[in-house]
Amino acid sequence: MQLATSQPFSFAQTLAFIRRFPPCQGDFVLTDDALTGAVTLDGRPVLFTLRSRANDLAVETTDPRAAAIAADFVGST
């Protein structure tokens, strides 16, 4: 799933902030261009990755419900 972004959004700045923000430390696995996290759906963990793709964000997951949750999360920030 691709999520459209618009200026002034910067996923690189988002990742930099999360790296420096103590309450988020240990909550996500971060790389140079991606954030991996997990949610619990119906009592089981589901992984998702947000990855920078040109001017958009890609949501990578094997569970479409996790993609929708990630989309809601991104839309609320």
N, CA, C, O and CB atoms as a CASP TS submission, in Angstrom:
PFRMAT TS
TARGET T0000
AUTHOR 0000-0000-0000
METHOD Language model
MODEL 1
PARENT N/A
ATOM      1  N   MET     1       0.852  -1.166   0.000  1.00  0.00           N
ATOM      2  CA  MET     1       0.000   0.000   0.000  1.00  0.00           C
ATOM      3  C   MET     1       0.899   1.232   0.000  1.00  0.00           C
ATOM      4  O   MET     1       1.868   1.300   0.757  1.00  0.00           O
ATOM      5  CB  MET     1      -0.970  -0.003   1.222  1.00  0.00           C
ATOM      6  N   GLN     2       0.580   2.189  -0.839  1.00  0.00           N
ATOM      7  CA  GLN     2       1.308   3.457  -0.901  1.00  0.00           C
ATOM      8  C   GLN     2       0.473   4.541  -0.232  1.00  0.00           C
ATOM      9  O   GLN     2      -0.734   4.637  -0.459  1.00  0.00           O
ATOM     10  CB  GLN     2       1.639   3.845  -2.374  1.00  0.00           C
ATOM     11  N   LEU     3       1.119   5.348   0.587  1.00  0.00           N
ATOM     12  CA  LEU     3       0.468   6.487   1.230  1.00  0.00           C
ATOM     13  C   LEU     3       1.071   7.763   0.660  1.00  0.00           C
ATOM     14  O   LEU     3       2.281   7.977   0.734  1.00  0.00           O
ATOM     15  CB  LEU     3       0.630   6.434   2.787  1.00  0.00           C
ATOM     16  N   ALA     4       0.229   8.593   0.101  1.00  0.00           N
ATOM     17  CA  ALA     4       0.706   9.854  -0.465  1.00  0.00           C
ATOM     18  C   ALA     4       1.073  10.808   0.662  1.00  0.00           C
ATOM     19  O   ALA     4       0.383  10.877   1.679  1.00  0.00           O
ATOM     20  CB  ALA     4      -0.365  10.488  -1.390  1.00  0.00           C
ATOM     21  N   THR     5       2.156  11.537   0.475  1.00  0.00           N
ATOM     22  CA  THR     5       2.559  12.559   1.432  1.00  0.00           C
ATOM     23  C   THR     5       2.651  13.887   0.700  1.00  0.00           C
ATOM     24  O   THR     5       2.697  13.936  -0.530  1.00  0.00           O
ATOM     25  CB  THR     5       3.916  12.199   2.115  1.00  0.00           C
ATOM     26  N   SER     6       2.677  14.948   1.466  1.00  0.00           N
ATOM     27  CA  SER     6       2.816  16.274   0.857  1.00  0.00           C
ATOM     28  C   SER     6       3.741  17.119   1.728  1.00  0.00           C
ATOM     29  O   SER     6       3.926  16.852   2.916  1.00  0.00           O
ATOM     30  CB  SER     6       1.423  16.969   0.687  1.00  0.00           C
ATOM     31  N   GLN     7       4.301  18.119   1.121  1.00  0.00           N
ATOM     32  CA  GLN     7       5.189  19.029   1.837  1.00  0.00           C
ATOM     33  C   GLN     7       4.397  19.713   2.943  1.00  0.00           C
ATOM     34  O   GLN     7       3.232  20.050   2.731  1.00  0.00           O
ATOM     35  CB  GLN     7       5.820  20.078   0.871  1.00  0.00           C
ATOM     36  N   PRO     8       4.969  19.923   4.079  1.00  0.00           N
ATOM     37  CA  PRO     8       6.378  19.822   4.418  1.00  0.00           C
ATOM     38  C   PRO     8       6.770  18.480   5.044  1.00  0.00           C
ATOM     39  O   PRO     8       7.801  18.409   5.714  1.00  0.00           O
ATOM     40  CB  PRO     8       6.738  20.928   5.350  1.00  0.00           C
ATOM     41  N   PHE     9       5.991  17.425   4.851  1.00  0.00           N
ATOM     42  CA  PHE     9       6.303  16.124   5.444  1.00  0.00           C
ATOM     43  C   PHE     9       7.664  15.623   4.970  1.00  0.00           C
ATOM     44  O   PHE     9       8.003  15.712   3.790  1.00  0.00           O
ATOM     45  CB  PHE     9       5.212  15.099   5.096  1.00  0.00           C
ATOM     46  N   SER    10       8.432  15.096   5.918  1.00  0.00           N
ATOM     47  CA  SER    10       9.723  14.483   5.612  1.00  0.00           C
ATOM     48  C   SER    10       9.857  13.231   6.459  1.00  0.00           C
ATOM     49  O   SER    10       9.990  13.319   7.679  1.00  0.00           O
ATOM     50  CB  SER    10      10.910  15.472   5.875  1.00  0.00           C
ATOM     51  N   PHE    11       9.823  12.068   5.828  1.00  0.00           N
ATOM     52  CA  PHE    11       9.973  10.817   6.572  1.00  0.00           C
ATOM     53  C   PHE    11      11.359  10.732   7.202  1.00  0.00           C
ATOM     54  O   PHE    11      11.504  10.183   8.294  1.00  0.00           O
ATOM     55  CB  PHE    11       9.731   9.607   5.650  1.00  0.00           C
ATOM     56  N   ALA    12      12.377  11.264   6.532  1.00  0.00           N
ATOM     57  CA  ALA    12      13.729  11.274   7.095  1.00  0.00           C
ATOM     58  C   ALA    12      13.750  12.056   8.410  1.00  0.00           C
ATOM     59  O   ALA    12      14.402  11.633   9.365  1.00  0.00           O
ATOM     60  CB  ALA    12      14.734  11.886   6.088  1.00  0.00           C
ATOM     61  N   GLN    13      13.052  13.182   8.473  1.00  0.00           N
ATOM     62  CA  GLN    13      12.989  13.952   9.708  1.00  0.00           C
ATOM     63  C   GLN    13      12.180  13.220  10.771  1.00  0.00           C
ATOM     64  O   GLN    13      12.495  13.298  11.958  1.00  0.00           O
ATOM     65  CB  GLN    13      12.386  15.327   9.447  1.00  0.00           C
ATOM     66  N   THR    14      11.146  12.514  10.350  1.00  0.00           N
ATOM     67  CA  THR    14      10.367  11.708  11.287  1.00  0.00           C
ATOM     68  C   THR    14      11.243  10.644  11.923  1.00  0.00           C
ATOM     69  O   THR    14      11.215  10.464  13.141  1.00  0.00           O
ATOM     70  CB  THR    14       9.169  11.058  10.580  1.00  0.00           C
ATOM     71  N   LEU    15      12.023   9.936  11.110  1.00  0.00           N
ATOM     72  CA  LEU    15      12.912   8.910  11.644  1.00  0.00           C
ATOM     73  C   LEU    15      13.964   9.516  12.574  1.00  0.00           C
ATOM     74  O   LEU    15      14.276   8.935  13.614  1.00  0.00           O
ATOM     75  CB  LEU    15      13.593   8.154  10.501  1.00  0.00           C
ATOM     76  N   ALA    16      14.511  10.671  12.212  1.00  0.00           N
ATOM     77  CA  ALA    16      15.503  11.340  13.057  1.00  0.00           C
ATOM     78  C   ALA    16      14.892  11.709  14.409  1.00  0.00           C
ATOM     79  O   ALA    16      15.532  11.547  15.448  1.00  0.00           O
ATOM     80  CB  ALA    16      16.053  12.602  12.353  1.00  0.00           C
ATOM     81  N   PHE    17      13.658  12.204  14.393  1.00  0.00           N
ATOM     82  CA  PHE    17      12.986  12.560  15.646  1.00  0.00           C
ATOM     83  C   PHE    17      12.774  11.322  16.516  1.00  0.00           C
ATOM     84  O   PHE    17      13.067  11.349  17.712  1.00  0.00           O
ATOM     85  CB  PHE    17      11.634  13.246  15.359  1.00  0.00           C
ATOM     86  N   ILE    18      12.271  10.247  15.931  1.00  0.00           N
ATOM     87  CA  ILE    18      12.007   9.026  16.697  1.00  0.00           C
ATOM     88  C   ILE    18      13.299   8.492  17.320  1.00  0.00           C
ATOM     89  O   ILE    18      13.280   7.994  18.445  1.00  0.00           O
ATOM     90  CB  ILE    18      11.362   7.948  15.794  1.00  0.00           C
ATOM     91  N   ARG    19      14.411   8.590  16.607  1.00  0.00           N
ATOM     92  CA  ARG    19      15.704   8.144  17.144  1.00  0.00           C
ATOM     93  C   ARG    19      16.099   8.932  18.394  1.00  0.00           C
ATOM     94  O   ARG    19      16.730   8.385  19.298  1.00  0.00           O
ATOM     95  CB  ARG    19      16.797   8.282  16.076  1.00  0.00           C
ATOM     96  N   ARG    20      15.729  10.212  18.449  1.00  0.00           N
ATOM     97  CA  ARG    20      16.134  11.079  19.555  1.00  0.00           C
ATOM     98  C   ARG    20      15.098  11.172  20.669  1.00  0.00           C
ATOM     99  O   ARG    20      15.408  11.697  21.738  1.00  0.00           O
ATOM    100  CB  ARG    20      16.421  12.452  19.037  1.00  0.00           C
ATOM    101  N   PHE    21      13.892  10.687  20.461  1.00  0.00           N
ATOM    102  CA  PHE    21      12.800  10.865  21.414  1.00  0.00           C
ATOM    103  C   PHE    21      12.770   9.687  22.386  1.00  0.00           C
ATOM    104  O   PHE    21      12.373   8.588  22.001  1.00  0.00           O
ATOM    105  CB  PHE    21      11.440  11.001  20.678  1.00  0.00           C
ATOM    106  N   PRO    22      13.184   9.897  23.644  1.00  0.00           N
ATOM    107  CA  PRO    22      13.315   8.777  24.597  1.00  0.00           C
ATOM    108  C   PRO    22      12.080   7.885  24.740  1.00  0.00           C
ATOM    109  O   PRO    22      12.249   6.669  24.825  1.00  0.00           O
ATOM    110  CB  PRO    22      13.655   9.320  25.935  1.00  0.00           C
ATOM    111  N   PRO    23      10.837   8.413  24.772  1.00  0.00           N
ATOM    112  CA  PRO    23       9.703   7.501  24.922  1.00  0.00           C
ATOM    113  C   PRO    23       9.529   6.495  23.780  1.00  0.00           C
ATOM    114  O   PRO    23       8.869   5.472  23.959  1.00  0.00           O
ATOM    115  CB  PRO    23       8.458   8.297  25.051  1.00  0.00           C
ATOM    116  N   CYS    24      10.111   6.772  22.615  1.00  0.00           N
ATOM    117  CA  CYS    24       9.988   5.863  21.470  1.00  0.00           C
ATOM    118  C   CYS    24      11.146   4.880  21.364  1.00  0.00           C
ATOM    119  O   CYS    24      11.076   3.927  20.588  1.00  0.00           O
ATOM    120  CB  CYS    24       9.892   6.659  20.192  1.00  0.00           C
ATOM    121  N   GLN    25      12.196   5.094  22.124  1.00  0.00           N
ATOM    122  CA  GLN    25      13.359   4.224  22.005  1.00  0.00           C
ATOM    123  C   GLN    25      12.970   2.806  22.415  1.00  0.00           C
ATOM    124  O   GLN    25      12.407   2.588  23.487  1.00  0.00           O
ATOM    125  CB  GLN    25      14.535   4.746  22.874  1.00  0.00           C
ATOM    126  N   GLY    26      13.275   1.866  21.559  1.00  0.00           N
ATOM    127  CA  GLY    26      12.941   0.467  21.801  1.00  0.00           C
ATOM    128  C   GLY    26      11.577   0.056  21.277  1.00  0.00           C
ATOM    129  O   GLY    26      11.246  -1.129  21.304  1.00  0.00           O
ATOM    130  N   ASP    27      10.772   1.006  20.798  1.00  0.00           N
ATOM    131  CA  ASP    27       9.436   0.670  20.294  1.00  0.00           C
ATOM    132  C   ASP    27       9.448   0.247  18.831  1.00  0.00           C
ATOM    133  O   ASP    27       8.547  -0.460  18.378  1.00  0.00           O
ATOM    134  CB  ASP    27       8.508   1.849  20.468  1.00  0.00           C
ATOM    135  N   PHE    28      10.465   0.678  18.092  1.00  0.00           N
ATOM    136  CA  PHE    28      10.526   0.430  16.658  1.00  0.00           C
ATOM    137  C   PHE    28      11.924  -0.027  16.264  1.00  0.00           C
ATOM    138  O   PHE    28      12.902   0.250  16.959  1.00  0.00           O
ATOM    139  CB  PHE    28      10.131   1.691  15.871  1.00  0.00           C
ATOM    140  N   VAL    29      12.002  -0.726  15.146  1.00  0.00           N
ATOM    141  CA  VAL    29      13.284  -1.027  14.525  1.00  0.00           C
ATOM    142  C   VAL    29      13.439  -0.015  13.395  1.00  0.00           C
ATOM    143  O   VAL    29      12.590   0.078  12.508  1.00  0.00           O
ATOM    144  CB  VAL    29      13.364  -2.534  13.999  1.00  0.00           C
ATOM    145  N   LEU    30      14.534   0.742  13.439  1.00  0.00           N
ATOM    146  CA  LEU    30      14.746   1.814  12.475  1.00  0.00           C
ATOM    147  C   LEU    30      15.948   1.515  11.594  1.00  0.00           C
ATOM    148  O   LEU    30      16.966   1.007  12.062  1.00  0.00           O
ATOM    149  CB  LEU    30      14.935   3.150  13.192  1.00  0.00           C
ATOM    150  N   THR    31      15.816   1.836  10.311  1.00  0.00           N
ATOM    151  CA  THR    31      16.946   1.826   9.385  1.00  0.00           C
ATOM    152  C   THR    31      17.036   3.228   8.789  1.00  0.00           C
ATOM    153  O   THR    31      16.330   4.136   9.228  1.00  0.00           O
ATOM    154  CB  THR    31      16.779   0.718   8.259  1.00  0.00           C
ATOM    155  N   ASP    32      17.892   3.406   7.801  1.00  0.00           N
ATOM    156  CA  ASP    32      18.034   4.725   7.192  1.00  0.00           C
ATOM    157  C   ASP    32      16.743   5.218   6.546  1.00  0.00           C
ATOM    158  O   ASP    32      16.484   6.421   6.522  1.00  0.00           O
ATOM    159  CB  ASP    32      19.133   4.695   6.163  1.00  0.00           C
ATOM    160  N   ASP    33      15.921   4.288   6.016  1.00  0.00           N
ATOM    161  CA  ASP    33      14.723   4.715   5.288  1.00  0.00           C
ATOM    162  C   ASP    33      13.448   3.995   5.709  1.00  0.00           C
ATOM    163  O   ASP    33      12.452   4.039   4.987  1.00  0.00           O
ATOM    164  CB  ASP    33      14.933   4.511   3.826  1.00  0.00           C
ATOM    165  N   ALA    34      13.461   3.329   6.872  1.00  0.00           N
ATOM    166  CA  ALA    34      12.276   2.547   7.249  1.00  0.00           C
ATOM    167  C   ALA    34      12.083   2.475   8.756  1.00  0.00           C
ATOM    168  O   ALA    34      13.024   2.610   9.538  1.00  0.00           O
ATOM    169  CB  ALA    34      12.379   1.142   6.686  1.00  0.00           C
ATOM    170  N   LEU    35      10.841   2.260   9.131  1.00  0.00           N
ATOM    171  CA  LEU    35      10.439   2.041  10.509  1.00  0.00           C
ATOM    172  C   LEU    35       9.623   0.757  10.539  1.00  0.00           C
ATOM    173  O   LEU    35       8.667   0.611   9.777  1.00  0.00           O
ATOM    174  CB  LEU    35       9.624   3.260  11.080  1.00  0.00           C
ATOM    175  N   THR    36       9.991  -0.167  11.406  1.00  0.00           N
ATOM    176  CA  THR    36       9.231  -1.410  11.560  1.00  0.00           C
ATOM    177  C   THR    36       8.669  -1.452  12.959  1.00  0.00           C
ATOM    178  O   THR    36       9.374  -1.198  13.936  1.00  0.00           O
ATOM    179  CB  THR    36      10.113  -2.663  11.279  1.00  0.00           C
ATOM    180  N   GLY    37       7.384  -1.776  13.051  1.00  0.00           N
ATOM    181  CA  GLY    37       6.706  -1.877  14.332  1.00  0.00           C
ATOM    182  C   GLY    37       5.720  -3.027  14.305  1.00  0.00           C
ATOM    183  O   GLY    37       5.649  -3.791  13.343  1.00  0.00           O
ATOM    184  N   ALA    38       4.963  -3.131  15.383  1.00  0.00           N
ATOM    185  CA  ALA    38       3.972  -4.203  15.472  1.00  0.00           C
ATOM    186  C   ALA    38       2.726  -3.682  16.168  1.00  0.00           C
ATOM    187  O   ALA    38       2.783  -2.782  17.005  1.00  0.00           O
ATOM    188  CB  ALA    38       4.544  -5.432  16.225  1.00  0.00           C
ATOM    189  N   VAL    39       1.617  -4.266  15.803  1.00  0.00           N
ATOM    190  CA  VAL    39       0.334  -4.029  16.468  1.00  0.00           C
ATOM    191  C   VAL    39      -0.231  -5.383  16.843  1.00  0.00           C
ATOM    192  O   VAL    39       0.178  -6.410  16.301  1.00  0.00           O
ATOM    193  CB  VAL    39      -0.665  -3.224  15.553  1.00  0.00           C
ATOM    194  N   THR    40      -1.161  -5.382  17.758  1.00  0.00           N
ATOM    195  CA  THR    40      -1.841  -6.617  18.128  1.00  0.00           C
ATOM    196  C   THR    40      -3.239  -6.595  17.527  1.00  0.00           C
ATOM    197  O   THR    40      -4.024  -5.682  17.786  1.00  0.00           O
ATOM    198  CB  THR    40      -1.900  -6.791  19.678  1.00  0.00           C
ATOM    199  N   LEU    41      -3.541  -7.603  16.726  1.00  0.00           N
ATOM    200  CA  LEU    41      -4.865  -7.745  16.119  1.00  0.00           C
ATOM    201  C   LEU    41      -5.420  -9.103  16.492  1.00  0.00           C
ATOM    202  O   LEU    41      -4.804 -10.135  16.227  1.00  0.00           O
ATOM    203  CB  LEU    41      -4.806  -7.577  14.572  1.00  0.00           C
ATOM    204  N   ASP    42      -6.585  -9.092  17.106  1.00  0.00           N
ATOM    205  CA  ASP    42      -7.219 -10.338  17.537  1.00  0.00           C
ATOM    206  C   ASP    42      -6.277 -11.181  18.393  1.00  0.00           C
ATOM    207  O   ASP    42      -6.253 -12.407  18.284  1.00  0.00           O
ATOM    208  CB  ASP    42      -7.679 -11.143  16.324  1.00  0.00           C
ATOM    209  N   GLY    43      -5.502 -10.508  19.248  1.00  0.00           N
ATOM    210  CA  GLY    43      -4.629 -11.204  20.180  1.00  0.00           C
ATOM    211  C   GLY    43      -3.338 -11.736  19.589  1.00  0.00           C
ATOM    212  O   GLY    43      -2.620 -12.482  20.255  1.00  0.00           O
ATOM    213  N   ARG    44      -3.026 -11.370  18.352  1.00  0.00           N
ATOM    214  CA  ARG    44      -1.770 -11.846  17.777  1.00  0.00           C
ATOM    215  C   ARG    44      -0.993 -10.672  17.188  1.00  0.00           C
ATOM    216  O   ARG    44      -1.583  -9.723  16.673  1.00  0.00           O
ATOM    217  CB  ARG    44      -2.032 -12.922  16.694  1.00  0.00           C
ATOM    218  N   PRO    45       0.348 -10.747  17.269  1.00  0.00           N
ATOM    219  CA  PRO    45       1.146  -9.640  16.752  1.00  0.00           C
ATOM    220  C   PRO    45       1.192  -9.637  15.227  1.00  0.00           C
ATOM    221  O   PRO    45       1.259 -10.689  14.592  1.00  0.00           O
ATOM    222  CB  PRO    45       2.557  -9.708  17.310  1.00  0.00           C
ATOM    223  N   VAL    46       1.155  -8.452  14.661  1.00  0.00           N
ATOM    224  CA  VAL    46       1.259  -8.273  13.216  1.00  0.00           C
ATOM    225  C   VAL    46       2.305  -7.187  12.968  1.00  0.00           C
ATOM    226  O   VAL    46       2.181  -6.064  13.458  1.00  0.00           O
ATOM    227  CB  VAL    46      -0.137  -7.893  12.573  1.00  0.00           C
ATOM    228  N   LEU    47       3.326  -7.535  12.209  1.00  0.00           N
ATOM    229  CA  LEU    47       4.388  -6.589  11.881  1.00  0.00           C
ATOM    230  C   LEU    47       4.009  -5.718  10.690  1.00  0.00           C
ATOM    231  O   LEU    47       3.283  -6.144   9.791  1.00  0.00           O
ATOM    232  CB  LEU    47       5.688  -7.332  11.591  1.00  0.00           C
ATOM    233  N   PHE    48       4.519  -4.487  10.705  1.00  0.00           N
ATOM    234  CA  PHE    48       4.389  -3.609   9.548  1.00  0.00           C
ATOM    235  C   PHE    48       5.668  -2.795   9.415  1.00  0.00           C
ATOM    236  O   PHE    48       6.361  -2.541  10.401  1.00  0.00           O
ATOM    237  CB  PHE    48       3.142  -2.679   9.678  1.00  0.00           C
ATOM    238  N   THR    49       5.969  -2.392   8.202  1.00  0.00           N
ATOM    239  CA  THR    49       7.109  -1.527   7.928  1.00  0.00           C
ATOM    240  C   THR    49       6.639  -0.339   7.108  1.00  0.00           C
ATOM    241  O   THR    49       5.943  -0.496   6.105  1.00  0.00           O
ATOM    242  CB  THR    49       8.236  -2.299   7.189  1.00  0.00           C
ATOM    243  N   LEU    50       7.024   0.843   7.542  1.00  0.00           N
ATOM    244  CA  LEU    50       6.824   2.060   6.761  1.00  0.00           C
ATOM    245  C   LEU    50       8.159   2.362   6.109  1.00  0.00           C
ATOM    246  O   LEU    50       9.183   2.439   6.788  1.00  0.00           O
ATOM    247  CB  LEU    50       6.313   3.271   7.652  1.00  0.00           C
ATOM    248  N   ARG    51       8.153   2.534   4.796  1.00  0.00           N
ATOM    249  CA  ARG    51       9.402   2.745   4.061  1.00  0.00           C
ATOM    250  C   ARG    51       9.220   3.907   3.091  1.00  0.00           C
ATOM    251  O   ARG    51       8.195   4.021   2.418  1.00  0.00           O
ATOM    252  CB  ARG    51       9.832   1.453   3.299  1.00  0.00           C
ATOM    253  N   SER    52      10.222   4.757   3.036  1.00  0.00           N
ATOM    254  CA  SER    52      10.200   5.894   2.124  1.00  0.00           C
ATOM    255  C   SER    52      10.324   5.412   0.682  1.00  0.00           C
ATOM    256  O   SER    52      11.221   4.635   0.355  1.00  0.00           O
ATOM    257  CB  SER    52      11.331   6.885   2.462  1.00  0.00           C
ATOM    258  N   ARG    53       9.419   5.877  -0.176  1.00  0.00           N
ATOM    259  CA  ARG    53       9.428   5.559  -1.601  1.00  0.00           C
ATOM    260  C   ARG    53       9.187   6.852  -2.373  1.00  0.00           C
ATOM    261  O   ARG    53       8.046   7.293  -2.510  1.00  0.00           O
ATOM    262  CB  ARG    53       8.348   4.476  -1.956  1.00  0.00           C
ATOM    263  N   ALA    54      10.249   7.450  -2.869  1.00  0.00           N
ATOM    264  CA  ALA    54      10.160   8.725  -3.588  1.00  0.00           C
ATOM    265  C   ALA    54       9.459   9.742  -2.694  1.00  0.00           C
ATOM    266  O   ALA    54       9.977  10.086  -1.632  1.00  0.00           O
ATOM    267  CB  ALA    54       9.399   8.559  -4.947  1.00  0.00           C
ATOM    268  N   ASN    55       8.290  10.230  -3.106  1.00  0.00           N
ATOM    269  CA  ASN    55       7.554  11.215  -2.302  1.00  0.00           C
ATOM    270  C   ASN    55       6.442  10.588  -1.483  1.00  0.00           C
ATOM    271  O   ASN    55       5.633  11.303  -0.891  1.00  0.00           O
ATOM    272  CB  ASN    55       6.973  12.282  -3.195  1.00  0.00           C
ATOM    273  N   ASP    56       6.389   9.268  -1.439  1.00  0.00           N
ATOM    274  CA  ASP    56       5.332   8.563  -0.718  1.00  0.00           C
ATOM    275  C   ASP    56       5.917   7.665   0.364  1.00  0.00           C
ATOM    276  O   ASP    56       7.133   7.523   0.489  1.00  0.00           O
ATOM    277  CB  ASP    56       4.483   7.736  -1.686  1.00  0.00           C
ATOM    278  N   LEU    57       5.026   7.066   1.138  1.00  0.00           N
ATOM    279  CA  LEU    57       5.404   6.041   2.098  1.00  0.00           C
ATOM    280  C   LEU    57       4.782   4.728   1.660  1.00  0.00           C
ATOM    281  O   LEU    57       3.613   4.681   1.279  1.00  0.00           O
ATOM    282  CB  LEU    57       4.959   6.420   3.540  1.00  0.00           C
ATOM    283  N   ALA    58       5.560   3.675   1.714  1.00  0.00           N
ATOM    284  CA  ALA    58       5.040   2.345   1.429  1.00  0.00           C
ATOM    285  C   ALA    58       4.794   1.656   2.763  1.00  0.00           C
ATOM    286  O   ALA    58       5.634   1.701   3.661  1.00  0.00           O
ATOM    287  CB  ALA    58       6.025   1.517   0.527  1.00  0.00           C
ATOM    288  N   VAL    59       3.627   1.015   2.883  1.00  0.00           N
ATOM    289  CA  VAL    59       3.317   0.194   4.048  1.00  0.00           C
ATOM    290  C   VAL    59       3.469  -1.252   3.614  1.00  0.00           C
ATOM    291  O   VAL    59       2.762  -1.724   2.723  1.00  0.00           O
ATOM    292  CB  VAL    59       1.871   0.485   4.611  1.00  0.00           C
ATOM    293  N   GLU    60       4.398  -1.950   4.253  1.00  0.00           N
ATOM    294  CA  GLU    60       4.664  -3.342   3.914  1.00  0.00           C
ATOM    295  C   GLU    60       4.202  -4.213   5.084  1.00  0.00           C
ATOM    296  O   GLU    60       4.657  -4.042   6.215  1.00  0.00           O
ATOM    297  CB  GLU    60       6.187  -3.571   3.599  1.00  0.00           C
ATOM    298  N   THR    61       3.296  -5.143   4.797  1.00  0.00           N
ATOM    299  CA  THR    61       2.793  -6.064   5.804  1.00  0.00           C
ATOM    300  C   THR    61       2.113  -7.222   5.100  1.00  0.00           C
ATOM    301  O   THR    61       1.706  -7.108   3.944  1.00  0.00           O
ATOM    302  CB  THR    61       1.817  -5.356   6.783  1.00  0.00           C
ATOM    303  N   THR    62       1.995  -8.328   5.799  1.00  0.00           N
ATOM    304  CA  THR    62       1.278  -9.462   5.219  1.00  0.00           C
ATOM    305  C   THR    62      -0.188  -9.452   5.629  1.00  0.00           C
ATOM    306  O   THR    62      -0.967 -10.281   5.159  1.00  0.00           O
ATOM    307  CB  THR    62       1.929 -10.778   5.641  1.00  0.00           C
ATOM    308  N   ASP    63      -0.572  -8.524   6.499  1.00  0.00           N
ATOM    309  CA  ASP    63      -1.958  -8.447   6.972  1.00  0.00           C
ATOM    310  C   ASP    63      -2.556  -7.107   6.555  1.00  0.00           C
ATOM    311  O   ASP    63      -2.090  -6.066   7.018  1.00  0.00           O
ATOM    312  CB  ASP    63      -2.033  -8.625   8.521  1.00  0.00           C
ATOM    313  N   PRO    64      -3.571  -7.102   5.698  1.00  0.00           N
ATOM    314  CA  PRO    64      -4.136  -5.841   5.220  1.00  0.00           C
ATOM    315  C   PRO    64      -4.707  -4.973   6.343  1.00  0.00           C
ATOM    316  O   PRO    64      -4.770  -3.750   6.210  1.00  0.00           O
ATOM    317  CB  PRO    64      -5.214  -6.123   4.209  1.00  0.00           C
ATOM    318  N   ARG    65      -5.123  -5.599   7.445  1.00  0.00           N
ATOM    319  CA  ARG    65      -5.626  -4.794   8.561  1.00  0.00           C
ATOM    320  C   ARG    65      -4.503  -3.954   9.156  1.00  0.00           C
ATOM    321  O   ARG    65      -4.739  -2.824   9.583  1.00  0.00           O
ATOM    322  CB  ARG    65      -6.252  -5.696   9.646  1.00  0.00           C
ATOM    323  N   ALA    66      -3.289  -4.489   9.189  1.00  0.00           N
ATOM    324  CA  ALA    66      -2.152  -3.728   9.702  1.00  0.00           C
ATOM    325  C   ALA    66      -1.854  -2.544   8.785  1.00  0.00           C
ATOM    326  O   ALA    66      -1.476  -1.473   9.259  1.00  0.00           O
ATOM    327  CB  ALA    66      -0.906  -4.632   9.835  1.00  0.00           C
ATOM    328  N   ALA    67      -2.023  -2.731   7.482  1.00  0.00           N
ATOM    329  CA  ALA    67      -1.818  -1.628   6.544  1.00  0.00           C
ATOM    330  C   ALA    67      -2.809  -0.509   6.831  1.00  0.00           C
ATOM    331  O   ALA    67      -2.439   0.665   6.799  1.00  0.00           O
ATOM    332  CB  ALA    67      -1.963  -2.115   5.085  1.00  0.00           C
ATOM    333  N   ALA    68      -4.044  -0.850   7.109  1.00  0.00           N
ATOM    334  CA  ALA    68      -5.055   0.167   7.413  1.00  0.00           C
ATOM    335  C   ALA    68      -4.726   0.892   8.714  1.00  0.00           C
ATOM    336  O   ALA    68      -4.904   2.106   8.813  1.00  0.00           O
ATOM    337  CB  ALA    68      -6.450  -0.473   7.505  1.00  0.00           C
ATOM    338  N   ILE    69      -4.247   0.151   9.707  1.00  0.00           N
ATOM    339  CA  ILE    69      -3.870   0.778  10.983  1.00  0.00           C
ATOM    340  C   ILE    69      -2.677   1.712  10.778  1.00  0.00           C
ATOM    341  O   ILE    69      -2.649   2.818  11.318  1.00  0.00           O
ATOM    342  CB  ILE    69      -3.531  -0.303  12.048  1.00  0.00           C
ATOM    343  N   ALA    70      -1.704   1.269  10.007  1.00  0.00           N
ATOM    344  CA  ALA    70      -0.538   2.118   9.714  1.00  0.00           C
ATOM    345  C   ALA    70      -0.987   3.366   8.972  1.00  0.00           C
ATOM    346  O   ALA    70      -0.498   4.459   9.258  1.00  0.00           O
ATOM    347  CB  ALA    70       0.521   1.345   8.878  1.00  0.00           C
ATOM    348  N   ALA    71      -1.900   3.229   8.036  1.00  0.00           N
ATOM    349  CA  ALA    71      -2.400   4.377   7.288  1.00  0.00           C
ATOM    350  C   ALA    71      -3.100   5.352   8.231  1.00  0.00           C
ATOM    351  O   ALA    71      -2.929   6.564   8.100  1.00  0.00           O
ATOM    352  CB  ALA    71      -3.360   3.922   6.170  1.00  0.00           C
ATOM    353  N   ASP    72      -3.887   4.839   9.179  1.00  0.00           N
ATOM    354  CA  ASP    72      -4.546   5.707  10.159  1.00  0.00           C
ATOM    355  C   ASP    72      -3.509   6.403  11.026  1.00  0.00           C
ATOM    356  O   ASP    72      -3.643   7.592  11.317  1.00  0.00           O
ATOM    357  CB  ASP    72      -5.523   4.898  11.038  1.00  0.00           C
ATOM    358  N   PHE    73      -2.474   5.673  11.444  1.00  0.00           N
ATOM    359  CA  PHE    73      -1.423   6.239  12.272  1.00  0.00           C
ATOM    360  C   PHE    73      -0.715   7.365  11.534  1.00  0.00           C
ATOM    361  O   PHE    73      -0.508   8.438  12.101  1.00  0.00           O
ATOM    362  CB  PHE    73      -0.422   5.160  12.684  1.00  0.00           C
ATOM    363  N   VAL    74      -0.345   7.140  10.294  1.00  0.00           N
ATOM    364  CA  VAL    74       0.350   8.154   9.503  1.00  0.00           C
ATOM    365  C   VAL    74      -0.562   9.354   9.279  1.00  0.00           C
ATOM    366  O   VAL    74      -0.111  10.498   9.331  1.00  0.00           O
ATOM    367  CB  VAL    74       0.818   7.571   8.150  1.00  0.00           C
ATOM    368  N   GLY    75      -1.830   9.098   9.034  1.00  0.00           N
ATOM    369  CA  GLY    75      -2.766  10.183   8.800  1.00  0.00           C
ATOM    370  C   GLY    75      -3.036  11.033  10.023  1.00  0.00           C
ATOM    371  O   GLY    75      -3.475  12.176   9.893  1.00  0.00           O
ATOM    372  N   SER    76      -2.783  10.499  11.215  1.00  0.00           N
ATOM    373  CA  SER    76      -3.075  11.244  12.428  1.00  0.00           C
ATOM    374  C   SER    76      -1.888  12.059  12.921  1.00  0.00           C
ATOM    375  O   SER    76      -2.012  12.827  13.875  1.00  0.00           O
ATOM    376  CB  SER    76      -3.521  10.304  13.505  1.00  0.00           C
ATOM    377  N   THR    77      -0.732  11.894  12.270  1.00  0.00           N
ATOM    378  CA  THR    77       0.447  12.612  12.750  1.00  0.00           C
ATOM    379  C   THR    77       0.677  13.874  11.976  1.00  0.00           C
ATOM    380  O   THR    77       1.631  14.602  12.251  1.00  0.00           O
ATOM    381  CB  THR    77       1.670  11.741  12.669  1.00  0.00           C
TER
END
